Amino acid sequence: MDSHGGMTIFVQVADLRSFAAAGRQLGISASAVSKGIARLEQKLGVRLFQRSTRSVSLTVEGTLFLDRCRGILSEIAAAENELASTTAAPQGRLRVSLPLVSGLMWPVLSAFASHYPHIELDLDFSDRLVDVVDEGFDAVVRTGELSDSRLMSKRLGTSRFVCVGAPGYFERHNMPERPEDLGQHACLLHRIPNTGLLEKWRLRRGEENADRHPAAGMTSNHLETLRHMAIQGHGIAYLPDFAVKQALERGELLTVLDEWTGSSSTFWILWPSNRQLLPRVRVFVDFMAAHLFPSGEPK
């Protein structure tokens, strides 16, 4: 008999002062109760009850042990109830690190929060390389190569960079027809937050390479600012397709140099491999995989 079962029998006998009554309560025979108490006493090396033909009473050691057993069984019951509740409806605090591309994340995070109102999202937007395990994150969303063997991962999808500008800007300036034409335009450049370097405009057409470091009309380490300035007609920006999707649909921006393919980034969600996958983490991983890039690719 395990310690948990032995303590349960012991507490029932202590409460009812009867082996037979404890057996009826537990659905076992009085003989099984007696054997269970005898095994527990043998394991502990103390006598827990004084027995007579008419009564059962606790010894001094039994009284001390009873208080401990009540606390242990109460904690076990609370843990089981909490786990059952969590399994039935994912809940609790979920700490997630995400890249500084909130325009991509906001709609999906909002939908997740509505779908799982009992999960408390703790969101950290940063492009720095976080230590998922040591910093206590439940999950992270990142781009690029994966190298930490302590992490499990799932591919979310791929985005592609495009060159965009406002219709009003192109009314004042000719649309570039070739990458070298960018030298005649105001270019809105992205400064990569974790390195401070300017993002290279990678443009390929088949085997032809036309990568550029355009002259800066403006620089910013914030993609949403670059998108806003492009919409306002201040120049051409080189941005991920997800960041400009809605602006393109509304006609606020137009793509140029469409024959030239921009660089791409693959998004991954990662979580610690040495932890039990809690329900709230599992549903977040599945939700992001299903909704961040529907069908695995941006729309």
QUIZI-V287341 format. One record per residue. N is the residue number from 1. RES is the residue in one small letter. PHI is phi as a letter, one per 20 degrees, with the letter a starting at -180 (NA if undefined). PSI is psi in degrees with one decimal (999 if undefined). NEAR is the number of other ideal C-beta (glycine too) atoms within 10 Angstrom. Layout:
# QUIZI-V287341
n=N res=RES phi=PHI psi=PSI near=NEAR
n=N res=RES phi=PHI psi=PSI near=NEAR
This chain:
# QUIZI-V287341
n=1 res=m phi=NA psi=133.4 near=15
n=2 res=d phi=f psi=167.0 near=7
n=3 res=s phi=f psi=-38.2 near=12
n=4 res=h phi=g psi=-49.8 near=11
n=5 res=g phi=f psi=-40.6 near=13
n=6 res=g phi=f psi=-40.3 near=18
n=7 res=m phi=f psi=-36.8 near=21
n=8 res=t phi=f psi=-45.3 near=18
n=9 res=i phi=f psi=-44.0 near=24
n=10 res=f phi=g psi=-46.3 near=25
n=11 res=v phi=f psi=-39.3 near=17
n=12 res=q phi=f psi=-44.3 near=20
n=13 res=v phi=f psi=-42.6 near=27
n=14 res=a phi=f psi=-37.7 near=21
n=15 res=d phi=f psi=-39.1 near=13
n=16 res=l phi=e psi=-13.2 near=15
n=17 res=r phi=l psi=35.0 near=13
n=18 res=s phi=b psi=128.1 near=16
n=19 res=f phi=f psi=-41.0 near=22
n=20 res=a phi=f psi=-44.6 near=15
n=21 res=a phi=f psi=-38.6 near=16
n=22 res=a phi=f psi=-40.5 near=26
n=23 res=g phi=f psi=-43.7 near=21
n=24 res=r phi=f psi=-39.0 near=15
n=25 res=q phi=f psi=-37.7 near=15
n=26 res=l phi=e psi=-9.6 near=16
n=27 res=g phi=m psi=28.3 near=7
n=28 res=i phi=c psi=171.3 near=15
n=29 res=s phi=f psi=160.2 near=13
n=30 res=a phi=f psi=-33.0 near=14
n=31 res=s phi=f psi=-40.6 near=11
n=32 res=a phi=f psi=-36.9 near=16
n=33 res=v phi=f psi=-45.5 near=23
n=34 res=s phi=f psi=-42.8 near=18
n=35 res=k phi=f psi=-36.6 near=14
n=36 res=g phi=f psi=-42.5 near=24
n=37 res=i phi=f psi=-39.5 near=24
n=38 res=a phi=f psi=-42.1 near=11
n=39 res=r phi=f psi=-40.6 near=14
n=40 res=l phi=f psi=-42.7 near=20
n=41 res=e phi=f psi=-39.0 near=19
n=42 res=q phi=f psi=-40.4 near=9
n=43 res=k phi=f psi=-41.6 near=11
n=44 res=l phi=e psi=-22.5 near=15
n=45 res=g phi=m psi=22.4 near=7
n=46 res=v phi=c psi=160.2 near=14
n=47 res=r phi=e psi=127.4 near=14
n=48 res=l phi=e psi=-29.4 near=22
n=49 res=f phi=c psi=146.7 near=20
n=50 res=q phi=e psi=123.7 near=11
n=51 res=r phi=d psi=140.7 near=12
n=52 res=s phi=b psi=175.7 near=8
n=53 res=t phi=f psi=-20.4 near=4
n=54 res=r phi=d psi=-20.5 near=5
n=55 res=s phi=b psi=161.6 near=10
n=56 res=v phi=c psi=126.1 near=20
n=57 res=s phi=c psi=153.8 near=12
n=58 res=l phi=f psi=143.4 near=18
n=59 res=t phi=e psi=175.3 near=14
n=60 res=v phi=f psi=-44.2 near=9
n=61 res=e phi=f psi=-36.9 near=15
n=62 res=g phi=f psi=-37.8 near=22
n=63 res=t phi=f psi=-43.3 near=12
n=64 res=l phi=f psi=-43.2 near=13
n=65 res=f phi=f psi=-32.1 near=21
n=66 res=l phi=f psi=-44.1 near=18
n=67 res=d phi=f psi=-42.3 near=9
n=68 res=r phi=f psi=-43.9 near=10
n=69 res=c phi=f psi=-40.5 near=21
n=70 res=r phi=g psi=-44.5 near=14
n=71 res=g phi=f psi=-43.5 near=10
n=72 res=i phi=f psi=-47.6 near=14
n=73 res=l phi=f psi=-33.3 near=15
n=74 res=s phi=f psi=-41.6 near=10
n=75 res=e phi=f psi=-40.3 near=10
n=76 res=i phi=f psi=-44.8 near=13
n=77 res=a phi=f psi=-40.8 near=10
n=78 res=a phi=f psi=-41.8 near=10
n=79 res=a phi=f psi=-42.3 near=10
n=80 res=e phi=f psi=-41.6 near=10
n=81 res=n phi=f psi=-41.4 near=10
n=82 res=e phi=f psi=-43.5 near=12
n=83 res=l phi=f psi=-42.6 near=12
n=84 res=a phi=f psi=-39.8 near=9
n=85 res=s phi=f psi=-40.4 near=13
n=86 res=t phi=f psi=-39.1 near=15
n=87 res=t phi=f psi=-38.5 near=10
n=88 res=a phi=f psi=-40.5 near=9
n=89 res=a phi=b psi=105.1 near=12
n=90 res=p phi=g psi=131.9 near=19
n=91 res=q phi=b psi=173.8 near=17
n=92 res=g phi=o psi=179.7 near=15
n=93 res=r phi=e psi=132.5 near=10
n=94 res=l phi=c psi=111.0 near=21
n=95 res=r phi=e psi=118.1 near=17
n=96 res=v phi=c psi=137.1 near=22
n=97 res=s phi=d psi=132.6 near=23
n=98 res=l phi=c psi=152.9 near=21
n=99 res=p phi=f psi=164.5 near=20
n=100 res=l phi=f psi=57.5 near=16
n=101 res=v phi=c psi=58.0 near=21
n=102 res=s phi=f psi=-25.7 near=15
n=103 res=g phi=f psi=-31.1 near=18
n=104 res=l phi=f psi=-39.7 near=23
n=105 res=m phi=e psi=-35.0 near=21
n=106 res=w phi=g psi=-52.4 near=10
n=107 res=p phi=f psi=-39.1 near=12
n=108 res=v phi=f psi=-39.9 near=17
n=109 res=l phi=f psi=-39.2 near=20
n=110 res=s phi=f psi=-43.3 near=10
n=111 res=a phi=f psi=-38.7 near=12
n=112 res=f phi=f psi=-44.8 near=19
n=113 res=a phi=f psi=-37.1 near=12
n=114 res=s phi=f psi=-36.6 near=8
n=115 res=h phi=f psi=-31.2 near=12
n=116 res=y phi=c psi=74.2 near=19
n=117 res=p phi=f psi=-16.6 near=9
n=118 res=h phi=e psi=0.9 near=11
n=119 res=i phi=e psi=125.2 near=20
n=120 res=e phi=e psi=109.8 near=13
n=121 res=l phi=f psi=127.3 near=14
n=122 res=d phi=d psi=99.3 near=13
n=123 res=l phi=d psi=131.9 near=12
n=124 res=d phi=c psi=108.4 near=13
n=125 res=f phi=e psi=118.1 near=12
n=126 res=s phi=a psi=146.9 near=13
n=127 res=d phi=e psi=2.8 near=17
n=128 res=r phi=f psi=159.2 near=11
n=129 res=l phi=e psi=96.7 near=13
n=130 res=v phi=f psi=152.5 near=15
n=131 res=d phi=e psi=102.6 near=13
n=132 res=v phi=g psi=-46.2 near=21
n=133 res=v phi=f psi=-54.6 near=15
n=134 res=d phi=f psi=-28.9 near=8
n=135 res=e phi=e psi=1.2 near=11
n=136 res=g phi=m psi=26.5 near=11
n=137 res=f phi=e psi=141.8 near=19
n=138 res=d phi=f psi=-32.4 near=21
n=139 res=a phi=a psi=156.2 near=24
n=140 res=v phi=c psi=149.9 near=25
n=141 res=v phi=d psi=127.1 near=20
n=142 res=r phi=b psi=166.5 near=22
n=143 res=t phi=d psi=165.2 near=16
n=144 res=g phi=n psi=-163.1 near=11
n=145 res=e phi=f psi=146.5 near=7
n=146 res=l phi=d psi=133.2 near=12
n=147 res=s phi=c psi=-9.9 near=7
n=148 res=d phi=e psi=111.5 near=14
n=149 res=s phi=f psi=-10.9 near=6
n=150 res=r phi=e psi=-3.4 near=13
n=151 res=l phi=d psi=144.4 near=19
n=152 res=m phi=e psi=155.7 near=14
n=153 res=s phi=b psi=157.7 near=15
n=154 res=k phi=b psi=131.4 near=14
n=155 res=r phi=f psi=132.5 near=13
n=156 res=l phi=e psi=-34.6 near=23
n=157 res=g phi=q psi=178.3 near=20
n=158 res=t phi=c psi=138.5 near=15
n=159 res=s phi=d psi=157.6 near=25
n=160 res=r phi=c psi=142.5 near=14
n=161 res=f phi=e psi=142.6 near=22
n=162 res=v phi=c psi=155.4 near=22
n=163 res=c phi=e psi=127.2 near=26
n=164 res=v phi=c psi=153.5 near=26
n=165 res=g phi=b psi=165.5 near=25
n=166 res=a phi=e psi=148.8 near=22
n=167 res=p phi=g psi=-40.0 near=11
n=168 res=g phi=f psi=-36.6 near=12
n=169 res=y phi=f psi=-42.1 near=21
n=170 res=f phi=f psi=-15.5 near=16
n=171 res=e phi=f psi=-29.5 near=9
n=172 res=r phi=e psi=-22.0 near=8
n=173 res=h phi=c psi=143.0 near=16
n=174 res=n phi=f psi=146.1 near=10
n=175 res=m phi=f psi=136.4 near=14
n=176 res=p phi=f psi=135.5 near=19
n=177 res=e phi=d psi=-22.0 near=10
n=178 res=r phi=c psi=154.3 near=12
n=179 res=p phi=g psi=-34.7 near=21
n=180 res=e phi=f psi=-19.1 near=10
n=181 res=d phi=f psi=-17.6 near=15
n=182 res=l phi=f psi=-22.9 near=21
n=183 res=g phi=f psi=-15.7 near=11
n=184 res=q phi=e psi=6.7 near=10
n=185 res=h phi=c psi=158.4 near=21
n=186 res=a phi=f psi=120.0 near=20
n=187 res=c phi=d psi=132.2 near=21
n=188 res=l phi=e psi=109.1 near=25
n=189 res=l phi=d psi=146.4 near=20
n=190 res=h phi=e psi=125.5 near=22
n=191 res=r phi=e psi=120.2 near=15
n=192 res=i phi=f psi=120.7 near=12
n=193 res=p phi=g psi=-42.7 near=13
n=194 res=n phi=e psi=-7.6 near=11
n=195 res=t phi=c psi=-24.0 near=9
n=196 res=g phi=m psi=0.2 near=8
n=197 res=l phi=e psi=152.3 near=10
n=198 res=l phi=f psi=137.2 near=15
n=199 res=e phi=f psi=126.9 near=19
n=200 res=k phi=f psi=138.2 near=15
n=201 res=w phi=e psi=100.4 near=24
n=202 res=r phi=e psi=116.7 near=16
n=203 res=l phi=c psi=122.2 near=22
n=204 res=r phi=c psi=143.1 near=14
n=205 res=r phi=c psi=100.5 near=13
n=206 res=g phi=m psi=-124.3 near=8
n=207 res=e phi=e psi=-3.3 near=5
n=208 res=e phi=e psi=129.1 near=10
n=209 res=n phi=d psi=124.6 near=11
n=210 res=a phi=c psi=42.5 near=15
n=211 res=d phi=g psi=144.1 near=11
n=212 res=r phi=c psi=148.0 near=16
n=213 res=h phi=d psi=82.8 near=12
n=214 res=p phi=f psi=156.1 near=20
n=215 res=a phi=f psi=140.6 near=12
n=216 res=a phi=e psi=126.0 near=13
n=217 res=g phi=e psi=-26.4 near=15
n=218 res=m phi=a psi=148.8 near=15
n=219 res=t phi=c psi=150.4 near=14
n=220 res=s phi=b psi=148.6 near=16
n=221 res=n phi=e psi=15.8 near=16
n=222 res=h phi=c psi=113.9 near=13
n=223 res=l phi=f psi=-37.8 near=22
n=224 res=e phi=f psi=-34.2 near=14
n=225 res=t phi=f psi=-43.9 near=15
n=226 res=l phi=f psi=-41.4 near=26
n=227 res=r phi=f psi=-44.8 near=23
n=228 res=h phi=f psi=-45.0 near=15
n=229 res=m phi=f psi=-34.9 near=18
n=230 res=a phi=f psi=-43.2 near=28
n=231 res=i phi=f psi=-35.0 near=19
n=232 res=q phi=f psi=0.9 near=12
n=233 res=g phi=n psi=24.1 near=17
n=234 res=h phi=e psi=-4.1 near=17
n=235 res=g phi=q psi=-168.9 near=21
n=236 res=i phi=d psi=135.9 near=28
n=237 res=a phi=c psi=152.2 near=31
n=238 res=y phi=d psi=101.3 near=25
n=239 res=l phi=c psi=157.0 near=26
n=240 res=p phi=f psi=145.4 near=23
n=241 res=d phi=g psi=-34.1 near=20
n=242 res=f phi=f psi=-28.8 near=21
n=243 res=a phi=f psi=-21.2 near=22
n=244 res=v phi=d psi=4.1 near=25
n=245 res=k phi=g psi=-53.0 near=17
n=246 res=q phi=f psi=-37.4 near=13
n=247 res=a phi=f psi=-35.6 near=19
n=248 res=l phi=f psi=-42.4 near=14
n=249 res=e phi=f psi=-33.5 near=9
n=250 res=r phi=e psi=-4.7 near=9
n=251 res=g phi=m psi=11.8 near=9
n=252 res=e phi=f psi=-24.0 near=18
n=253 res=l phi=c psi=155.2 near=24
n=254 res=l phi=c psi=145.1 near=19
n=255 res=t phi=e psi=149.1 near=14
n=256 res=v phi=c psi=166.3 near=19
n=257 res=l phi=l psi=42.8 near=23
n=258 res=d phi=f psi=-20.9 near=9
n=259 res=e phi=f psi=-14.7 near=12
n=260 res=w phi=d psi=126.1 near=20
n=261 res=t phi=e psi=128.2 near=15
n=262 res=g phi=e psi=172.8 near=19
n=263 res=s phi=f psi=162.8 near=16
n=264 res=s phi=c psi=157.2 near=13
n=265 res=s phi=c psi=133.7 near=16
n=266 res=t phi=e psi=130.2 near=15
n=267 res=f phi=e psi=137.9 near=24
n=268 res=w phi=c psi=151.7 near=17
n=269 res=i phi=d psi=134.0 near=24
n=270 res=l phi=c psi=149.6 near=20
n=271 res=w phi=b psi=155.6 near=22
n=272 res=p phi=f psi=134.7 near=19
n=273 res=s phi=e psi=-16.8 near=14
n=274 res=n phi=e psi=11.5 near=8
n=275 res=r phi=d psi=148.4 near=12
n=276 res=q phi=f psi=134.9 near=8
n=277 res=l phi=f psi=98.9 near=14
n=278 res=l phi=f psi=152.8 near=18
n=279 res=p phi=g psi=-39.5 near=18
n=280 res=r phi=f psi=-32.0 near=22
n=281 res=v phi=f psi=-42.7 near=22
n=282 res=r phi=g psi=-45.8 near=14
n=283 res=v phi=f psi=-30.5 near=16
n=284 res=f phi=f psi=-45.5 near=24
n=285 res=v phi=g psi=-47.8 near=20
n=286 res=d phi=f psi=-39.1 near=12
n=287 res=f phi=f psi=-44.7 near=17
n=288 res=m phi=f psi=-40.7 near=23
n=289 res=a phi=f psi=-34.1 near=15
n=290 res=a phi=e psi=-28.6 near=13
n=291 res=h phi=d psi=-20.2 near=15
n=292 res=l phi=f psi=-47.7 near=21
n=293 res=f phi=c psi=90.2 near=21
n=294 res=p phi=g psi=137.1 near=10
n=295 res=s phi=m psi=19.8 near=8
n=296 res=g phi=n psi=-7.2 near=12
n=297 res=e phi=c psi=153.6 near=12
n=298 res=p phi=f psi=148.7 near=17
n=299 res=k phi=d psi=999 near=9
